[in-house]
Amino acid sequence: MKITLNQVMPFPLASMQHGEHSIWGKHIELLHGNKIMLNASSGKGKSTFIHTVLGIRKDYTGSVTFDSADISQLSTSDWTNIRQRKISAVFQDLQLFPSITVKENLLLKNNLTQAFTKDEIFGFLDFLGIADKWEQQCGLLSMGQQQRVAIVRAMCQPFEWLLMDEPFSHLDEENTQRCLKLIIERCATLQSGFVLTSLGDNHGIQYDQTLML
Amino acid sequence: MIQKLLFRNQDRKQLIIAMLGAFMGITFLIASVHYLIRLNEFGKGSEILGPNTIIVQKKVSNSSSLALTKTDFSEREIEKMEKLPFIEKVKPVISNNFDVSFETADPLVPRFRSDVFIQTVDPSFLDVHSNKWHWKEGDSYVPIIMPRDFLVMLNTFMSASNIPQISDDLAMDIRFKFTVSNQTKKVWVDARIIGFTNEVSSILVPESFMTYGNEQFSLGVEKKITQLMISGKENEFGKVEALLKEKGLESKNAQMVAGRLKSVIGTLLLVVMGISVIAVFLSGLVLIQYMQLLMSKNEYEVRTLLRIGYAPKILIHTFFLYFIKIFGVIAALGLASFFILKYFLDEMFTTGGIYLNTTISMATFIVLAMVYLFFTLASFQTASKGIHRHF
């Protein structure tokens, strides 16, 4: 699925001065299977970009298309299908459910498409070093641990694009690399691409495209 | 798992209060609907006059005996009465203006003959279900409705003649005969009893027979209207009674007592039903408000579930199902308590001499289904609106 941004300008950012290389207000194509880094300093609209592509925010001028379909014309069921099977996301604020366990958080997502077995999901947590948190209430985990849970949750569905909004901001280098390994392997399996927003760190990956805000 | 996520940490106090209100409201609502229907049916079919119908005449006083006051009704009086808001209809009771005698004409029954007084009333007042209630010239017999007192009198006569007494059914098989006459001519017309009444003191005949007699055998004297049939509106019998008092009219006591009783209990039940409807409505509203509160408490959860790919219809279904289950439990408990209440109320009515039909009226279930349907629709609407707001 090709994502195209056509002169997109979010209302809250319209009054700001954007750099020459900023994607806001330009024609940008995110090609299927590409690894893309979206680089920007704070307040430039990284989360706005993720939310706009996910159909959460609609306050912008211009248009966003998936292949040739304008996302403003998509129905509720189209969005449900896209969020279940085409685009997965790791939100900056993680958007986990703090009152239920890690297991329940992950199964809640996995139950939608039955992407993995319970053991496989447990295996991901084990690989990321938080298997012992399986039955623990999510809200009691540290931010770094919650970030890893959010990354595993984003894996628990088929997708063509994985949108990640500063997913490693609370992780050390070792855990970041483990997470990246998991993400790259999953993307390779699904032949899908990802967009990773960052404050400038490329985390040692070769990107197909680097975008600026 | 979604249930665990969405319905945890509820403030159950408000839910329990709303459930209690709805439960009580439903119990009293279906009970009042049931008894209102059964009460309206009370007495129907057993008598020939329609519901809330009485025959009235002016009270005979010493002055009327001396012809100082009138005992008949003028056209204007009838018209005025008809215009009253609690009166459904008023019609004169028509009496014979010809000579008529009544006698047995059956070889199995000894001869019994008497000059009689026959009357007819507008068919719209009668609750006669017999298809025999019609007559035209040339028909083999005139159908008649007898005052029950007449059967008592006939049986007294039979007993005195050493003949076995007869039942209602047997009396309906005996052949009778009317002798209709005036000063110049006379005819005999066969008659058959098709029913009995406690409400009218004269022999009732079809209107067509009365018209025939009054036209063909008129005695030439203008007949005055001394009795009226009055049909009052449902549960407004008190006003009819006040009117009778005001106008110096009287009716058979039994008719008045039954009418008054029905009116009083009917009004009471209407009040209970009104309060119950308000209770059900308010508690339904509290339940709906509780649902809105629950959705608003779970705003983050709902929004996040939608963002991770949950379809709105799954979430709507979850909230909707939870609340219609709650209301289902309330309705079932309400129905169960109605059965218990009904057991005691039926006993109470029977002890009080009011023999109501004890089968549960279909309307009870219909009302319950309607309340449930109303709540279901309101719940769905609220859930749908609450979820789509986050999409």
Interface residues (C-beta under 8 A of the other chain):
Chain A: L54 I56 T76 S77 W79 T80 R83 Q84 R85 A89 F91 Q95 F97 S99 I100 E104 L107 L108 K109 N111 L112 T113 R153 Q157
Chain B: M1 I2 K4 L5 R8 N9 E301 T304 L305 L306 R307 I308 G309 Y310 A311 P312 H388 F391
